[in-house]
Amino acid sequence: MNSKTTLLTMLAGLFVLAAFSLPEMHSSAPEEGEFEIPENINAIFEKSCFGCHNSESDYQKAKDKMMIDKLGDLKKSKLVAKLNKIGKEVSEGEMPPEKFVAKYPDRVPTDAERQVLVDWARNTVKTLTKK
């Protein structure tokens, strides 16, 4: 082989090695069936959140911020961001908002339910970012 062919072969080999050694990117959507909301979490969402935060809601502002029924359709990076937001806003008492609490006091999550949501959101983020 001449030096030009040898050089091209070596460069091609390096390109292949580099392609296989790149870190796996996690910005794609979770694979089908990979992201599921557990029944106990879904029950809390249905009681306290789903009335506003779903794709069928009449509350556009709430839909623009979060559609719980569409979380599984998000790319991992966006899903992680939404789960972080759930954990933060629920733990800080920002959700549900005061207007909701005043209008539907029976639908406000208990402190235990809030903690379950926060723990689920944070643990799910950890799981998704490990993959």
Phi, psi and omega in degrees: 000143177276171186293329179293317179293319179298315180297315179296320178296317179295318179297319178297318178297317178297321178298316179296315178298318180296320180297321181280344181263359178294144178293147180291133179269143184244031182266357179282164179293148174301146180295155183307131180083352182286323180251113177228141176274122180300155183302317181295326178287316179301323179297320178292316177302315181297320181291315195244345190232323192294336179302328180252322189260063174214162186293343180264358185294151174272355183265090186300319181300317179293320179297321180297329182275323185196129171239101185301322181289353180246007181303320181292346180272351185280152170294156184306317182298319179288323178298315178300317179298317180294318179295321175298320179295317177302309181302315182293308186291324178289317181293329180271000178076015180284336179235139353289158182291162184303322179300318179295315181301317180293322184279324184230066183299333180285348181257002179287133179293145175289168177301321179295318178294321176301315181295321177299315178298314181298313180298316179299312181299313182293318179293324178293321176300314179301316180296314182293326182276349176281331187288000000 
